[in-house]
Amino acid sequence: MPEMKRVVITGMSINTPLGDTLHGFLGGLLQGRSAIGLYEAPGLVAGVAGSLSPYDPLSKASALQDRIPADAANRLLKLVRYSAWSTKLSVLLALDAFLDAGLLPGSVDPERIASVVTGHNINQLYVHHNWEMFARDPEDAGIDLTVFVKKWDSDHAGCVSEVIGIRGPVYLVGGACASGNVGLRCVLDEIRHHDIDVALVVGPVFDYTPFTLHSLVRMGAISFHRYRDDPARASRPFDADREGFVFSHGGGALVLEGLEHALARGARIYAEMVGVEVGSASSRTPAPSEEHEARVMERLLHQTGTDRREIDFVSAHATSTVLGDLAEIRAIRRVFGKHAANLKINAPKSMLGHTTWSAAVVETVASVLQMHAGWLHPSINIDRLDPEIDLDVCANRKVEHSINLMLNNAFGFAGVNSASLIRRYAG
């Protein structure tokens, strides 16, 4: 087998209720601060969620425009003024990560840049609002006349390519809540096998609707009742009293490059992306499967030639559901055997809630920031640890730890299981 081209992470960005800067986001995580609050919407009894609804994209755009060429700034402001809300955030995430990588629109051969946006039906609330107006009055002037263009997920990809000036591959991929890792696998392939120098993966902010939340409440899948009086405690992976996962807004972006390209331009390197694997449980049901989660981790170790004893940290998918948390812990025990007792594990969703399609991207950003900080954030809200969980899940405390090689799990509805492997860059 020929030696695989090395790929590194050179740029990152974030936007969650904990903050829209890397520094602020890491600070919130290490403080163990919850991003979850009371969420109210028409047609929905008040529940809990993480919300970015007051966020002003134009203010962020104004802060970025002075850092880019005038023509790119004009494109940015136009897109942020006239796009759907979540699309605006995707554009800002992509540009913020591109700038964080030390790149400017026009500074790289546009034919050798790729971009992948992850997820499905991303602008759901935008479509919902326009449909409500249409149902009331088809001639209502409030309906967006360009809704047919803006409703599609491809609008995210098109707007990202427009503001940065990308002429290489631009597309979307989905894998439910594993979408972010599926996107990372795609950009790895673009760099390793398709002559791409720089690749962006954008985990967009899924703009959920009251209809979506109502459906999940009826299914009994999300936390809704028990913690309404204290929403910051609602997301509680590994705790014996968890009620279900908590929806949250949140997005992130990563810039990946071939190592040689990054070194040639003197880029700052965050970490090395070793590999990503994706597998199926052969089932459309949302039920988690210990066997298939373990299989995708095993395949990743095999494909990358990694000794499992090298891994020292796992960023768990850990959604705060009884079945999901236990399946993942059992899968980790199955894969790592006695070494599982040496692993540090934490649950970003305990603070962030579940950012769905972007979760793997958001949590990769969180993991890489922890790698550089030398500290792991706590898994919060563990008042009574589930008796079956006997591994170190950083319960309620940040932990000083130097990450060398980490595993990031992401599992999605319809049996889409994924895991990524990221190594500290040491030359």
Secondary structure as the mmCIF struct_conf table of DSSP 4:
data_model
#
loop_
_struct_conf.conf_type_id
_struct_conf.id
_struct_conf.beg_label_comp_id
_struct_conf.beg_label_asym_id
_struct_conf.beg_label_seq_id
_struct_conf.end_label_comp_id
_struct_conf.end_label_asym_id
_struct_conf.end_label_seq_id
HELX_LH_PP_P HELX_LH_PP_P1 PRO A 2 ARG A 6
STRN STRN1 VAL A 7 ASN A 15
STRN STRN2 THR A 16 THR A 16
TURN_TY1_P TURN_TY1_P1 PRO A 17 LEU A 18
STRN STRN3 GLY A 19 GLY A 19
BEND BEND1 ASP A 20 THR A 21
HELX_RH_AL_P HELX_RH_AL_P1 LEU A 22 GLN A 31
TURN_TY1_P TURN_TY1_P2 GLY A 32 GLY A 32
STRN STRN4 GLY A 37 ALA A 41
TURN_TY1_P TURN_TY1_P3 PRO A 42 GLY A 43
STRN STRN5 LEU A 44 ALA A 49
STRN STRN6 GLY A 50 GLY A 50
TURN_TY1_P TURN_TY1_P4 SER A 53 PRO A 54
HELX_RH_AL_P HELX_RH_AL_P2 PRO A 57 GLN A 65
TURN_TY1_P TURN_TY1_P5 ASP A 66 ARG A 67
BEND BEND2 ILE A 68 ILE A 68
HELX_RH_AL_P HELX_RH_AL_P3 ALA A 70 TYR A 82
BEND BEND3 SER A 83 SER A 83
HELX_RH_AL_P HELX_RH_AL_P4 TRP A 85 ASP A 100
TURN_TY1_P TURN_TY1_P6 ALA A 101 GLY A 102
TURN_TY1_P TURN_TY1_P7 PRO A 105 GLY A 106
BEND BEND4 SER A 107 VAL A 108
HELX_RH_3T_P HELX_RH_3T_P1 PRO A 110 ARG A 112
STRN STRN7 ILE A 113 THR A 118
BEND BEND5 HIS A 120 ASN A 121
TURN_TY1_P TURN_TY1_P8 ILE A 122 ASN A 123
HELX_RH_AL_P HELX_RH_AL_P5 GLN A 124 ARG A 136
TURN_TY1_P TURN_TY1_P9 PRO A 138 GLU A 139
TURN_TY1_P TURN_TY1_P10 ALA A 141 GLY A 142
BEND BEND6 ILE A 143 ILE A 143
TURN_TY1_P TURN_TY1_P11 LEU A 145 THR A 146
HELX_RH_AL_P HELX_RH_AL_P6 VAL A 147 LYS A 150
TURN_TY1_P TURN_TY1_P12 LYS A 151 LYS A 151
BEND BEND7 TRP A 152 TRP A 152
TURN_TY1_P TURN_TY1_P13 ASP A 153 ASP A 153
HELX_RH_AL_P HELX_RH_AL_P7 SER A 154 ILE A 164
TURN_TY1_P TURN_TY1_P14 GLY A 165 GLY A 165
BEND BEND8 GLY A 168 GLY A 168
STRN STRN8 VAL A 170 VAL A 173
HELX_RH_3T_P HELX_RH_3T_P2 ALA A 176 ALA A 178
HELX_RH_AL_P HELX_RH_AL_P8 SER A 179 HIS A 193
BEND BEND9 HIS A 194 HIS A 194
BEND BEND10 ASP A 197 ASP A 197
STRN STRN9 VAL A 198 GLY A 203
HELX_RH_AL_P HELX_RH_AL_P9 PRO A 210 MET A 219
TURN_TY1_P TURN_TY1_P15 GLY A 220 GLY A 220
STRN STRN10 ILE A 222 ILE A 222
BEND BEND11 HIS A 225 HIS A 225
TURN_TY1_P TURN_TY1_P16 ARG A 226 ASP A 229
BEND BEND12 ASP A 230 ASP A 230
HELX_RH_3T_P HELX_RH_3T_P3 PRO A 231 ARG A 233
BEND BEND13 ALA A 234 ALA A 234
TURN_TY1_P TURN_TY1_P17 PRO A 237 PHE A 238
STRN STRN11 ASP A 239 ASP A 239
TURN_TY1_P TURN_TY1_P18 ALA A 240 ASP A 241
STRN STRN12 PHE A 245 PHE A 245
STRN STRN13 PHE A 247 SER A 248
STRN STRN14 GLY A 251 GLY A 258
HELX_RH_AL_P HELX_RH_AL_P10 LEU A 259 ALA A 264
TURN_TY1_P TURN_TY1_P19 ARG A 265 GLY A 266
STRN STRN15 ALA A 271 SER A 280
BEND BEND14 SER A 282 SER A 282
BEND BEND15 THR A 285 THR A 285
HELX_RH_AL_P HELX_RH_AL_P11 GLU A 290 THR A 304
TURN_TY1_P TURN_TY1_P20 GLY A 305 GLY A 305
HELX_RH_3T_P HELX_RH_3T_P4 ARG A 308 GLU A 310
STRN STRN16 PHE A 313 SER A 315
BEND BEND16 SER A 320 SER A 320
HELX_RH_AL_P HELX_RH_AL_P12 VAL A 322 PHE A 336
HELX_RH_3T_P HELX_RH_3T_P5 GLY A 337 ASN A 342
STRN STRN17 LYS A 344 ASN A 346
TURN_TY1_P TURN_TY1_P21 PRO A 348 PRO A 348
HELX_RH_AL_P HELX_RH_AL_P13 LYS A 349 LEU A 352
STRN STRN18 HIS A 354 HIS A 354
HELX_RH_3T_P HELX_RH_3T_P6 THR A 356 SER A 358
HELX_RH_AL_P HELX_RH_AL_P14 ALA A 359 ALA A 373
TURN_TY1_P TURN_TY1_P22 GLY A 374 GLY A 374
STRN STRN19 TRP A 375 LEU A 376
STRN STRN20 SER A 379 SER A 379
BEND BEND17 ASP A 383 ARG A 384
STRN STRN21 LEU A 385 LEU A 385
TURN_TY1_P TURN_TY1_P23 PRO A 387 GLU A 388
BEND BEND18 LEU A 391 LEU A 391
STRN STRN22 ASP A 392 ASP A 392
STRN STRN23 ALA A 395 ALA A 395
TURN_TY1_P TURN_TY1_P24 ASN A 396 ASN A 396
BEND BEND19 ARG A 397 ARG A 397
STRN STRN24 VAL A 399 GLU A 400
BEND BEND20 ASN A 404 ASN A 404
STRN STRN25 LEU A 405 GLY A 412
HELX_RH_3T_P HELX_RH_3T_P7 PHE A 413 GLY A 415
STRN STRN26 VAL A 416 ARG A 423
#
